[in-house]
Amino acid sequence: MNAQARTDGPRILVIDDEPQIRRFMRASLTAEGYTYLEAATAEQGIKQITSQNPHLVILDLGLPDADGYQVMRQLREWSQVPVLVLTARDDELQKVKLLEGGANDYLTKPFGIRELMARIHVLLRDLSIEQPTAEAQLRFGELLIDREQHKVFLQNEIVNLSRKEYALLDFLVSHPQKLVTQQQLLEKIWGQTHQEDTHYLRIFVSQVRKKLKDDPAQPKYIETEPGVGYRFIAEKS
């Protein structure tokens, strides 16, 4: 199961093993202009998240191969994508557990289309107002990034980065200490048609590391999460 229905709207991934729920979601979300993605198992869902970089995940707790809580815990180790949980139990303690476990919101089955769309709208609205770091200059020890001039300095010496190398570094430092997935970087820097070209990233990250004198075995700046993405780990000074 790796189906999707393309529009130009935000990508929403539905992880649910009930075909009737997925059919309902597909019709409802595409009618509202969203790009619909689906998965029937936890394993498929995680693969979809890493490959498709959805803007929102709708997660059913009762999956055949893993508990929904496990999926959420695993996801929160490397992603902050908003998660709307579907649950069949109207239980206050369970809802508290969901929110404490990383869910952004929940819906109790059965639910109506208007309530679903209202919850989705709020989660996507909140996501859109989150702004990355926008300071004119960022200093990380011996590393200085001048974002107004698009220049990088290491030990007060200019580092000659290409436009794409600078864009890659700037995007990482805009999300300090957060894992940025390969697909997020590829879409941001090369566009949606290059989301499978992970070899681009390996080459460019290697070049940036070399110019920053950053040892990948003991990184000071860019840390690799194998198969998932990269994290800028230096603390601001």
Summary of the structure (lengths in Angstrom):
residues: 237
radius of gyration: 19.8
end to end distance: 46.9
largest distance: 61.4
contacts: 698
relative contact order: 0.10
helix: 40%
strand: 23%
